[in-house]
Amino acid sequence: MKLEEIIKELESLSSPEDVEGMARFGINPQKTFAVRIPELRRIAKSAGKDHKLAAELWEAGYRETRILACMIEDPDLVTSKQMDRWAVEFDFWEICDQCCMKLFRRTPFAYQKIFEWSMRDEEFVKRAAFTLIAVLAVHDKKAPDEKFEQFFPLIIRESTDNRNYVKKAVNWALRHIGKRNINLNQKAIEIAEDIHKIDSKSAKWIAKDALRELKSDKVQKRLGNNIMEK
């Protein structure tokens, strides 16, 4: 498929009402066709993996073209510089999360970027670091516990960031690590309890929300564990 074909298809699937609805969620109405993710998956499947087309779609700058770029890009051809370039252009949580879920986690640089991006100031770059932790915790099934334990200091350090999209991603990362297995569950609970002691509104929210899920009967039953409430 060519860029022009994809743009025409996106235009055909768009409606003014849907674009208006997207605008209420903070998406620039000039940069979205308001096409739903299932439709984007269908288009991506037709396009197949295409490094050149992915670059063109990203540069087009629409919500849909950037999500499609993440879907059709070949992770084996992605460079570290490309990841940095795309990350600094994240302007909405959905683009950030889709890119991490569909593409960045599959690259050889995923774990490296977590450490690099967690130190950045840009809200969505920092969010990407913790989104990557969360998605890798779900998808990197063979990774040893140590791979995720190394992220606990980052989670503690950034738990005081009050920005909405950062604190939600930090919370997401902690919860997903704690749902991998019994060992990480117990360690994540200890980390959450330490975070709760920090004099920070965001830290206390992150900790309270994480503890509620990590100690829940549902999670404990799934992990085959029994813990006593402290």
C-alpha positions in Angstrom: 0.0 0.0 0.0 1.0 3.6 -0.6 0.7 6.5 1.8 -1.9 8.2 -0.5 -4.1 5.1 -0.5 -4.0 4.9 3.3 -4.9 8.5 3.7 -7.9 8.1 1.3 -9.1 5.1 3.3 -8.8 6.9 6.6 -10.7 9.9 5.1 -13.5 7.5 4.0 -13.8 6.0 7.5 -13.8 9.4 9.2 -16.9 11.4 10.3 -17.2 14.9 11.7 -19.0 13.7 14.8 -16.2 11.2 15.7 -13.5 13.9 15.1 -15.4 16.2 17.4 -15.5 13.5 20.1 -11.8 13.0 19.8 -11.3 16.7 20.3 -13.0 16.4 23.7 -10.2 14.0 24.8 -7.5 16.5 23.9 -6.7 15.3 20.4 -6.1 18.0 17.8 -9.1 17.7 15.5 -6.9 18.8 12.6 -4.7 15.8 13.1 -7.1 12.9 13.5 -9.6 11.0 11.4 -11.1 9.4 14.5 -10.7 5.9 13.1 -11.0 3.1 15.6 -8.1 0.8 16.5 -9.8 -2.4 14.9 -10.0 -0.6 11.6 -6.3 0.4 11.9 -5.4 -3.2 12.6 -7.2 -4.2 9.4 -5.3 -1.6 7.4 -2.0 -2.5 9.0 -2.6 -6.2 8.2 -3.2 -5.3 4.5 -0.1 -3.1 4.4 2.3 -5.7 6.0 5.7 -4.8 7.5 7.1 -1.9 5.6 10.0 0.2 7.0 9.8 3.0 4.4 6.0 3.3 4.6 6.2 3.4 8.4 8.5 6.4 8.1 6.1 8.2 5.7 3.1 7.4 7.9 4.9 8.8 11.0 5.9 12.0 9.2 2.3 12.5 8.0 1.6 13.4 11.7 -2.0 12.2 12.1 -3.1 10.2 15.1 -4.0 7.3 12.8 -0.9 7.4 10.6 1.4 7.4 13.6 -0.4 4.4 15.2 -0.3 2.6 11.8 3.4 3.4 11.6 3.9 1.6 14.9 1.9 -1.3 13.6 3.7 -1.8 10.3 7.3 -0.9 11.2 9.8 -3.7 11.3 11.3 -3.8 14.8 14.5 -5.3 13.4 15.1 -2.2 11.4 14.3 0.3 14.1 17.4 2.2 15.4 18.0 3.7 18.8 18.0 7.2 17.2 14.6 6.5 15.5 13.1 5.5 18.9 14.4 8.8 20.5 13.1 10.8 17.6 9.6 9.3 17.7 9.4 9.5 21.5 10.0 13.2 21.6 7.2 13.7 19.2 4.6 11.9 21.4 1.9 14.5 22.1 -0.9 12.2 23.4 -0.9 9.2 25.7 -2.5 6.9 23.1 0.3 7.4 20.6 2.9 6.7 23.3 1.2 3.6 24.6 0.4 2.1 21.1 4.0 2.7 20.0 5.4 1.0 23.2 2.9 -2.0 22.9 3.1 -2.5 19.1 6.7 -1.7 18.4 9.2 -0.5 20.9 8.9 -3.5 23.2 9.9 -5.7 20.3 13.2 -3.9 19.6 16.6 -4.8 21.0 16.7 -1.4 22.7 13.6 -1.7 24.9 15.3 -2.2 28.2 18.0 0.4 27.5 15.4 3.0 26.7 13.6 2.5 30.0 16.6 3.7 31.8 17.3 6.5 29.4 13.8 7.8 29.1 13.0 7.6 32.8 15.5 10.4 33.3 14.0 12.7 30.6 11.8 15.7 31.5 9.2 15.4 28.7 6.0 14.0 30.0 5.3 11.5 27.3 8.9 10.4 26.9 9.0 9.6 30.6 5.6 8.0 30.4 7.0 5.8 27.6 9.7 4.4 30.0 7.2 3.2 32.4 4.7 2.0 29.8 7.5 -0.1 28.4 8.1 -1.7 31.8 4.4 -2.5 32.0 4.1 -4.1 28.6 7.4 -6.0 29.0 6.1 -7.3 32.3 3.2 -8.8 30.4 4.9 -9.9 27.2 8.5 -10.8 28.0 7.5 -14.2 29.5 11.0 -15.7 29.7 12.7 -12.7 31.4 14.1 -13.5 34.9 12.8 -11.6 37.9 16.0 -9.6 38.1 15.1 -7.9 34.8 12.1 -6.3 36.6 13.6 -5.8 40.0 16.1 -3.4 38.5 13.2 -1.1 37.7 12.1 -0.7 41.4 14.6 2.2 42.0 13.2 4.0 39.0 9.7 3.5 40.1 10.5 4.9 43.6 12.4 7.8 42.2 9.7 8.9 39.7 6.7 8.3 42.1 6.9 11.9 43.1 6.2 13.2 39.6 2.7 14.7 39.9 2.0 14.9 36.2 -1.0 12.8 35.4 0.3 10.7 32.5 3.6 10.0 34.3 2.1 8.9 37.7 -0.4 6.7 36.0 2.4 5.0 34.0 4.5 4.6 37.1 1.6 3.0 38.8 0.9 0.8 35.8 4.5 -0.4 35.8 4.5 -1.3 39.5 1.2 -3.2 39.3 2.2 -5.2 36.2 5.6 -6.2 37.7 3.7 -7.3 40.8 1.3 -9.5 38.8 4.0 -11.6 37.1 4.6 -14.1 39.9 4.5 -14.6 43.7 8.1 -13.4 44.3 7.7 -10.2 42.3 4.2 -9.7 43.9 5.7 -9.7 47.4 8.6 -7.4 46.4 6.2 -5.0 44.5 4.0 -4.8 47.6 7.1 -3.9 49.8 8.1 -1.2 47.3 4.5 0.2 47.2 4.5 0.3 51.0 7.8 2.2 51.0 6.5 4.6 48.3 3.4 5.2 50.5 5.7 6.7 53.2 7.0 9.4 50.8 5.6 12.9 51.5 4.1 13.3 48.0 0.5 13.3 46.8 1.3 11.3 43.6 3.5 8.8 45.5 0.7 8.1 48.0 -1.8 7.7 45.1 0.5 5.3 43.2 1.1 3.2 46.3 -2.5 3.0 47.5 -3.8 2.1 44.1 -1.1 -0.5 43.5 -1.5 -2.1 46.9 -5.3 -2.4 46.4 -4.7 -4.5 43.3 -1.6 -6.4 44.3 -3.1 -7.5 47.6 -6.5 -8.3 46.1 -8.0 -11.8 46.4 -8.2 -12.0 42.6 -4.5 -11.4 42.1 -3.4 -13.5 45.1 -5.6 -16.4 44.0 -4.2 -16.3 40.5 -0.7 -16.3 41.8 -1.6 -19.1 44.2 -0.5 -17.2 47.2 -2.0 -16.2 50.5 -0.8 -13.0 52.3 -1.9 -11.5 55.6 -2.9 -7.9 55.6 -0.5 -5.8 57.5 
